[in-house]
Amino acid sequence: MNTQPLVPPFTQESALAKVRRAEDGWNTRDPEKVALAYTPDSRWRNRSEWVTGRQEIIRFVARKWARELDYRLVKELWAHEGSRIAVRFAYEWHDDAGRWYRSFGNENWEFDDSGLMRARHASINDAPIEESERRLRWAPGRRPDDHPGLTDLGF
């Protein structure tokens, strides 16, 4: 796996790689690892919640994954320019009562010169689904390279 930093200005190739690395990081469900992709003073808007800094990011994602069980995420590049990337995504999860959801959203990202994300704005909607309707099925961790992306899934 290539761990060389991906820094702005982003090309099509580096933006695609940045999106996949972000997806891979979130699919670890490791809050401390996820937080390392952000600047120490990173600012987020996630739905209607504002989060600032790595320690708040760690608490936020830990709380999220305690509630959103068996989380599986797919991200797709939407656009990029300079130090900014826009993505769309879908993830599936269930609550502690076994009810399944598919969450759809868009994110706008801005990066510093070292490639750390300094701003993240996420808009997300949740749709209840039946377990039989799940489309994001793989073992916990990184999405396999041969698993369909959002466009291929018709999302």
N, C-alpha and C positions, 0 to 999 in steps of 0.2 A: 504494500500500500504506500502511495506517495504521500509524504507528510510535509513536503515543501509548502511554505505559506503561500496562499493565494491572495494577492494584494491588488488594489485598484491601480490604474483603471482596468476594469474587467473586459476581457474579450469574450466572445461567445463560448469558447472552450473553457476559459477559467471561470466564467459565471456558472456554466453547467457543473463543473467540478465543485464549486463552492456550494451550490445547492445540494449536490449529492452528499458532500461532507456534513452539511447541516442535518440532512435527513438521517444519515448514519449516526450522528451524535445523539439526536433525540431518540432514535430507536434503541440506544443503549439503556435508556431510562436511568441514567446515572447523573443526578443533579450536579455534582461537582465537576464532572467531565463536561457536561453541557455548558456550565457557566464559564469555562475557560475560553470559549469562543467569543466572549463578549468583553468589552473594555471594563475596567474596574468601576467606571461610573456610567455604564450603559443605561439608557432609558428605554423602557418598553411601555407600550399600551397593548394589553392583551384583553380583548373584549372591552369591558369598561373599567378594567383595573390597571393602575399605573404601578410600575416596578422600576426601581432605580438601584443599580449596583449589583455586583456579583452575589453578595450575601442574600439580598432580596430575591435574586433570580434562583438561587439554590433553594430557598424556602418555598418560593412559588412553584417550581417544577416538582419538588418533593410532595407538596400538598396536592398538586394536580395528579401525579401518578399514584398517590394513595387512594384517590377517588376514581380515576380512569384506569381500570384494570385491563390487563392483556392488550395494552396500547400497541397499535401498529400504524405507522405513518408513511405516506408517500408525498414527496414534494416535486414540483415541476417548475422549471424556469418560465417566467412569463415575459420579462423584459429586463434589460440592464443598460446602464449608461454611467460611465465614470466610476464613482464609488458607491453607486446604488444598484440594488437588485430587487426585482419584484417577483414573487412566487405565488403560486396557488398550491393548495394542499388538500389532502383528505386523510383522516385517520379514523380508525375504528377502535372501540373500547366497550367495556361493560361496567356497570356499577356493581356494588356489593349485593344487590338483589338479583343480579343476573340479567338485567335489562341491557340490551345492546344498542349502540348509537354509532352513527357515522357523522363525523364532524367535518364540515367543509370550510375553507377559508382562504384568505389572501393575506400576504405579508409584504410590507415594504421594509427593506433593510438599507442601512447606511453604514459604511465601514470606514475605519481610520486608515492611515497610511500603512500600518503594519498588518492589515487584513482582519482586525478584530471588529466585531459589530458594535457600533456605538449607539445605534437606534434601531428599534424594531417596533413596527406598528402592525398589529394583527386583528383582523375582523373574522369572526368565526360563528358559524351556525351549526346547531346539532339537530340531527334527524334520527328519530327512533327507527331501528331496523330489527327484524327477526334474526336470530342467530344464523338461520339458513340463508339469509341474504348477504352475509359477510363476503367480501371480495378480497380482503387483505389477510391472507392466510399464509403464514410462514412461521418457522420456529422463532422464539424471541431473539432479538438482535437485528443485525443488518438485513435489509431486504435483499433477497437473492437477485443477482444480475438478470436472470431470466424471468423474474416476476414482472408482469405488466405494470406500466406506469399509468398515470391518471388518464391520459388521452386514450391509451389502448383499452382501459377499463370502461370508457364512455362517461367518465366523470367530468 
